Amino acid sequence: MKLRELTEKDEKAFGKWIDAWRVEKDYVVWQAKPIETTFAEHLVELEKFKNNPPTPRIPSTQYFLFEDDEIVACAFCRWELRKDDPFHSHIGYGVLPDRRGEGLAKYVLGLALDLYRERGISRVLVTNDDWNAASQRTAIACGGVFEKEEIEPETGDRVRFYWIDLGE
C-alpha cells in the first residue's frame, strides 16, 4: 500500500472512491464528497491548497492510500492550525466503508504522522465527533492524549480533542 497525492491517472480510482461512500447515510469525509468540477480542475484546486489557499484556508495536502489501483483510505493534512477555528485539527482521515475494521485508519494516520515528523512538526491535533468511537480509538492507538471535549458552535456536535506528541 502507498500513501500519495492524486495524479491525472487516478481519475477512475477517485470516481470509485466517491461512489463507494454513497452507502453512508450520516457521515462522509470531506475527501469523499462528489466534486463539482472536472477531475483535472480538482487536481489544480488541490495543488492551490498546498501552497496558496484562499483565505481563511491554510496550507494543506490531501493524500490517498492506494492498494494496487484502488483508493482504500485518505488523510487530509493541514500543516498548521487555524487560529480562528479551533475545531479544525491537523489531520482528518477516512476509510472506505467496506474496508473498516482492518486497521487501515491506524495505518493511514501513522503514515500521515510520519509526514508531520518530516516537516519538523512535533505536536499534532486530531479531533473527532464524540459519537465516532472508532476514530477516538485510532487517535489513542497512534499516541493521542485526550485534552478536552467541546461543543462545536455551528453544528452543535460534541468534539473531542486529542494531541499526539511526535517527539523530536
C-alpha positions as CSV (number, residue, x, y, z in Angstrom):
1,M,0.0,0.0,0.0
2,K,1.1,3.5,-0.8
3,L,0.1,6.9,0.6
4,R,0.3,9.6,-2.1
5,E,-1.3,12.5,-3.7
6,L,-3.7,12.1,-6.7
7,T,-2.4,12.3,-10.2
8,E,-4.1,12.5,-13.6
9,K,-4.1,8.8,-13.9
10,D,-6.2,8.3,-10.8
11,E,-9.5,9.7,-12.2
12,K,-11.1,6.2,-12.4
13,A,-9.9,5.2,-8.9
14,F,-11.1,8.5,-7.4
15,G,-14.6,8.0,-9.1
16,K,-14.9,4.6,-7.5
17,W,-13.8,6.1,-4.1
18,I,-16.6,8.7,-4.3
19,D,-19.1,6.1,-5.4
20,A,-18.2,3.7,-2.5
21,W,-19.1,6.4,0.0
22,R,-22.7,6.7,-1.3
23,V,-23.8,4.0,1.2
24,E,-23.0,6.3,4.1
25,K,-26.2,7.9,5.4
26,D,-24.8,10.1,8.2
27,Y,-21.1,11.0,7.6
28,V,-18.9,11.3,4.6
29,V,-15.3,12.5,4.9
30,W,-14.7,15.7,3.0
31,Q,-12.3,14.0,0.7
32,A,-15.0,11.6,-0.5
33,K,-17.7,14.2,-1.3
34,P,-18.5,14.4,-5.0
35,I,-16.5,17.1,-6.8
36,E,-18.3,19.9,-8.7
37,T,-15.6,20.3,-11.3
38,T,-13.7,18.1,-13.8
39,F,-11.1,15.8,-12.3
40,A,-8.4,17.9,-13.9
41,E,-9.8,21.1,-12.3
42,H,-10.0,19.3,-9.0
43,L,-6.3,18.5,-9.2
44,V,-5.5,22.1,-9.9
45,E,-7.5,23.1,-6.8
46,L,-5.7,20.6,-4.6
47,E,-2.4,22.0,-5.8
48,K,-3.5,25.5,-5.0
49,F,-4.5,24.5,-1.4
50,K,-1.0,23.1,-0.9
51,N,0.8,26.4,-1.2
52,N,-1.6,29.3,-1.7
53,P,-5.1,28.6,-0.4
54,P,-7.8,31.2,-0.3
55,T,-8.4,33.0,3.0
56,P,-9.3,31.7,5.6
57,R,-7.9,28.3,4.5
58,I,-4.5,27.2,5.4
59,P,-1.9,25.1,3.5
60,S,-3.0,21.5,3.3
61,T,-2.4,18.4,1.3
62,Q,-4.8,15.5,0.5
63,Y,-3.3,12.1,0.5
64,F,-4.9,8.8,-0.6
65,L,-3.9,5.3,0.5
66,F,-3.8,3.1,-2.6
67,E,-3.9,-0.7,-2.6
68,D,-3.0,-1.7,-6.1
69,D,-5.1,0.7,-8.2
70,E,-7.9,1.2,-5.5
71,I,-8.2,4.0,-3.0
72,V,-8.9,2.5,0.4
73,A,-8.3,5.4,2.8
74,C,-7.4,9.0,2.9
75,A,-5.6,11.6,5.1
76,F,-6.1,15.3,4.9
77,C,-3.1,17.1,6.4
78,R,-3.3,20.7,7.4
79,W,0.2,22.0,8.0
80,E,-0.8,24.5,10.7
81,L,-3.8,25.1,12.8
82,R,-6.4,27.9,12.1
83,K,-6.4,30.3,15.0
84,D,-10.0,31.4,14.0
85,D,-11.4,27.9,14.1
86,P,-10.1,25.6,16.9
87,F,-12.3,22.7,15.7
88,H,-10.2,22.1,12.6
89,S,-7.4,19.7,13.5
90,H,-4.2,19.0,11.8
91,I,-5.4,15.7,10.3
92,G,-8.6,14.3,9.0
93,Y,-8.8,10.7,7.8
94,G,-11.3,8.2,6.5
95,V,-11.5,4.6,5.3
96,L,-13.8,3.1,2.7
97,P,-17.0,1.9,4.4
98,D,-16.5,-1.7,3.3
99,R,-12.8,-1.8,4.5
100,R,-13.4,-0.6,8.1
101,G,-12.2,-2.9,10.9
102,E,-9.0,-3.8,9.0
103,G,-6.7,-1.4,10.8
104,L,-6.5,0.9,7.8
105,A,-7.4,4.1,9.8
106,K,-4.5,3.5,12.2
107,Y,-2.2,2.7,9.3
108,V,-3.1,5.8,7.3
109,L,-2.9,8.1,10.4
110,G,0.5,6.6,11.2
111,L,1.7,7.4,7.7
112,A,0.4,10.9,8.0
113,L,2.1,11.4,11.3
114,D,5.4,10.5,9.6
115,L,4.8,13.4,7.1
116,Y,4.5,15.8,10.0
117,R,7.7,14.5,11.5
118,E,9.4,15.0,8.2
119,R,8.3,18.7,8.3
120,G,9.6,19.1,11.8
121,I,6.1,19.4,13.3
122,S,6.4,17.9,16.8
123,R,2.8,18.1,18.1
124,V,-0.4,17.3,16.1
125,L,-4.0,17.8,17.0
126,V,-6.7,15.2,16.0
127,T,-10.3,16.0,16.6
128,N,-13.3,13.7,16.2
129,D,-17.0,13.8,17.0
130,D,-18.0,12.2,20.3
131,W,-20.1,9.6,18.6
132,N,-17.2,8.3,16.5
133,A,-15.7,5.8,18.8
134,A,-13.6,4.2,16.1
135,S,-11.9,7.5,15.3
136,Q,-11.2,8.0,19.0
137,R,-9.6,4.5,19.3
138,T,-7.5,5.3,16.2
139,A,-6.2,8.6,17.7
140,I,-5.4,6.9,21.0
141,A,-3.7,4.0,19.3
142,C,-1.4,6.4,17.5
143,G,-0.4,8.2,20.7
144,G,-3.3,10.6,21.1
145,V,-3.9,12.0,24.6
146,F,-7.4,13.3,25.3
147,E,-7.3,17.0,26.1
148,K,-11.0,18.1,26.2
149,E,-14.5,17.9,24.7
150,E,-16.3,21.0,23.4
151,I,-19.5,21.8,21.6
152,E,-18.9,23.0,18.0
153,P,-21.0,26.2,17.8
154,E,-22.0,25.9,14.1
155,T,-23.2,22.2,14.3
156,G,-23.9,21.6,17.9
157,D,-21.7,18.5,17.7
158,R,-19.6,17.4,20.7
159,V,-16.0,17.3,19.5
160,R,-13.1,15.5,21.3
161,F,-9.6,16.9,21.1
162,Y,-6.5,14.6,21.1
163,W,-2.9,15.7,21.0
164,I,-0.2,13.4,19.6
165,D,3.4,14.2,20.6
166,L,5.7,13.2,17.8
167,G,8.9,13.7,19.8
168,E,12.0,15.4,18.4
